[in-house]
Structures are given as C-alpha cells and as structure tokens.
Amino acid sequence: MQKVIDQKFQPIEQEIRSHIPTKDAAHHLNRKDQTLRTWACFENGPIKPIRINGRLSWPVKEIKKVLGVEV
C-alpha cells in the first residue's frame, strides 16, 4: 500500500520558515489544531508557540526536535 502525501503541506525537513501557523504545525505533529491551541492556552505541551497579534506561531526547530528530524 502506498502512503498518500498531502500535497498541501511541505515536508517538515524542507521547511525554511522559522515559525509556522497552527494548522501546519498540527499536520506535522499529527494532532488536531485544537490540541495545539490547548497546549498554548495551558502552556503544557511539548512545544511553546509565540503569539503575534493574537495568533499562534509554532517554531519549526522545536517541531523538528520533537519529531526527531533535527537534534
């Protein structure tokens, strides 16, 4: 069986942005958007976002670290 790759999202290994929006981060972490929002609200997740004008932005470096892509 072939794995279907969602063409909407760039592989995390090729991500050049320093921070990504919640939807992108949730996709890479295989979690729902709301899970990441909960982590941000309660500050209890493995990654802490920054807030820019009320929006969450997730550090790509930390996502890669959690996924074991980059040390």
Backbone as JSON, one array per atom type, in Angstrom:
{
  "sequence": "MQKVIDQKFQPIEQEIRSHIPTKDAAHHLNRKDQTLRTWACFENGPIKPIRINGRLSWPVKEIKKVLGVEV",
  "N": [[0.84, -1.18, 0.0], [0.61, 2.18, -0.88], [1.75, 5.18, 0.62], [-0.16, 8.05, 0.97], [0.65, 11.3, 0.24], [-0.03, 14.42, 1.54], [-0.42, 17.04, -0.53], [-0.7, 19.66, 0.12], [0.87, 20.45, 2.22], [4.22, 21.16, 2.94], [7.01, 18.97, 3.3], [8.36, 18.6, 6.58], [11.1, 18.49, 6.79], [11.95, 20.04, 4.69], [11.12, 22.55, 5.28], [11.5, 26.01, 5.37], [10.77, 28.23, 6.75], [10.91, 29.98, 9.89], [8.94, 29.85, 11.81], [5.66, 28.43, 11.95], [2.12, 28.44, 11.07], [-0.66, 27.36, 13.19], [-2.28, 25.37, 11.93], [-0.52, 24.16, 10.08], [1.5, 23.24, 11.82], [0.05, 21.43, 13.4], [-0.59, 19.51, 11.48], [1.98, 18.42, 10.87], [2.67, 17.39, 13.36], [0.78, 15.49, 13.68], [-1.64, 15.97, 15.04], [-4.73, 17.45, 16.19], [-5.8, 20.77, 15.31], [-6.96, 22.06, 17.49], [-5.83, 20.77, 19.67], [-3.24, 21.79, 19.73], [-3.84, 24.44, 20.24], [-4.83, 24.18, 22.8], [-2.52, 23.32, 24.14], [-1.11, 25.71, 23.95], [-2.72, 27.46, 25.41], [-2.8, 26.36, 28.03], [-0.16, 26.08, 28.44], [1.22, 23.6, 28.47], [2.22, 21.81, 26.66], [4.54, 19.98, 24.49], [5.78, 21.83, 22.93], [6.17, 25.32, 22.77], [4.37, 28.02, 21.56], [4.83, 31.22, 19.88], [3.18, 34.33, 20.25], [1.68, 36.38, 17.92], [0.22, 39.28, 17.37], [-2.13, 38.17, 18.52], [-2.28, 35.73, 17.25], [-1.17, 32.34, 16.94], [2.11, 31.1, 16.53], [4.25, 28.6, 15.58], [7.41, 27.25, 16.46], [9.54, 25.97, 14.04], [11.97, 24.67, 14.4], [11.69, 23.5, 16.95], [9.57, 21.76, 16.46], [10.75, 20.0, 14.65], [12.65, 18.93, 16.38], [11.04, 17.57, 18.27], [9.94, 15.66, 16.59], [12.16, 14.23, 15.97], [13.63, 14.8, 13.77], [15.58, 16.7, 13.61], [18.31, 17.45, 15.66]],
  "CA": [[0.0, 0.0, 0.0], [1.37, 3.41, -0.94], [1.35, 6.26, 1.52], [-0.6, 9.24, 0.24], [1.23, 12.51, 0.82], [-0.88, 15.6, 1.36], [0.34, 18.0, -1.32], [-0.91, 21.0, 0.66], [1.88, 20.74, 3.21], [5.59, 20.86, 2.59], [7.63, 18.12, 4.32], [9.0, 19.39, 7.63], [12.55, 18.54, 6.51], [12.21, 21.07, 3.68], [10.54, 23.81, 5.74], [12.52, 27.06, 5.53], [10.27, 29.26, 7.66], [11.32, 29.74, 11.28], [7.71, 29.56, 12.54], [4.55, 28.1, 11.05], [0.81, 28.58, 11.72], [-1.19, 26.21, 13.92], [-2.76, 24.31, 11.02], [0.66, 23.46, 9.55], [2.15, 22.54, 12.93], [-0.82, 20.3, 13.76], [-0.42, 18.49, 10.44], [3.28, 17.77, 11.04], [2.69, 16.67, 14.64], [-0.32, 14.53, 13.64], [-2.58, 16.35, 16.09], [-5.75, 18.39, 15.73], [-5.49, 22.18, 15.58], [-7.42, 22.43, 18.84], [-4.87, 20.24, 20.64], [-2.15, 22.75, 19.83], [-4.36, 25.63, 20.91], [-4.91, 23.82, 24.22], [-1.16, 23.38, 24.64], [-0.74, 27.12, 24.08], [-3.54, 28.05, 26.47], [-2.4, 25.86, 29.35], [1.3, 26.03, 28.43], [1.6, 22.27, 28.96], [2.59, 20.94, 25.56], [5.98, 19.81, 24.26], [6.27, 22.99, 22.17], [5.51, 26.56, 23.15], [4.32, 28.94, 20.42], [4.88, 32.65, 20.17], [1.92, 34.98, 19.86], [1.89, 37.56, 17.08], [-1.09, 39.92, 17.21], [-3.19, 37.26, 18.9], [-2.2, 34.46, 16.51], [-0.1, 31.45, 17.39], [3.11, 30.75, 15.55], [4.98, 27.48, 16.18], [8.8, 27.19, 15.98], [9.85, 24.81, 13.22], [13.1, 23.99, 15.02], [11.17, 22.68, 18.04], [8.76, 20.69, 15.85], [11.72, 19.03, 14.14], [13.25, 18.27, 17.54], [10.04, 16.64, 18.81], [9.78, 14.57, 15.63], [13.42, 13.53, 15.82], [14.2, 15.12, 12.45], [16.76, 17.54, 13.85], [18.68, 17.39, 17.09]],
  "C": [[0.89, 1.24, 0.0], [0.83, 4.44, 0.03], [0.99, 7.49, 0.69], [-0.07, 10.46, 0.96], [0.32, 13.68, 0.5], [-0.04, 16.68, 0.67], [0.24, 19.43, -0.78], [0.21, 21.42, 1.6], [3.25, 20.3, 2.72], [6.18, 19.94, 3.66], [8.41, 18.98, 5.32], [10.51, 19.5, 7.4], [12.9, 19.65, 5.53], [11.69, 22.45, 4.1], [11.64, 24.82, 5.98], [12.06, 28.19, 6.44], [10.73, 28.94, 9.08], [10.12, 29.36, 12.15], [6.59, 29.3, 11.54], [3.22, 28.25, 11.8], [0.34, 27.26, 12.35], [-1.6, 25.07, 13.01], [-1.59, 23.49, 10.47], [1.35, 22.64, 10.64], [1.35, 21.3, 13.33], [-0.67, 19.16, 12.75], [0.88, 17.72, 10.67], [3.34, 16.94, 12.31], [1.6, 15.61, 14.73], [-1.28, 14.72, 14.81], [-3.63, 17.26, 15.47], [-5.32, 19.8, 16.1], [-5.81, 22.54, 17.02], [-6.48, 21.89, 19.92], [-3.73, 21.23, 20.83], [-2.61, 24.04, 20.51], [-4.47, 25.39, 22.42], [-3.52, 23.86, 24.85], [-0.75, 24.84, 24.88], [-1.46, 27.77, 25.26], [-3.04, 27.65, 27.86], [-0.89, 25.78, 29.51], [1.82, 24.69, 28.97], [2.01, 21.31, 27.85], [4.09, 20.83, 25.4], [6.61, 20.99, 23.53], [5.48, 24.21, 22.61], [5.53, 27.51, 21.95], [4.63, 30.37, 20.86], [3.56, 33.23, 19.68], [2.26, 36.25, 19.1], [0.51, 38.13, 16.78], [-2.24, 38.95, 17.47], [-3.2, 35.92, 18.17], [-1.02, 33.66, 17.0], [0.83, 31.12, 16.23], [4.06, 29.74, 16.21], [6.38, 27.37, 15.6], [9.11, 25.87, 15.27], [10.99, 24.0, 13.84], [12.63, 23.05, 16.13], [10.32, 21.52, 17.52], [9.7, 19.59, 15.33], [12.36, 18.25, 15.28], [12.31, 17.22, 18.12], [9.88, 15.43, 17.9], [11.06, 13.76, 15.42], [14.07, 13.75, 14.46], [15.49, 15.89, 12.59], [17.05, 17.53, 15.35], [19.17, 18.73, 17.57]]
}
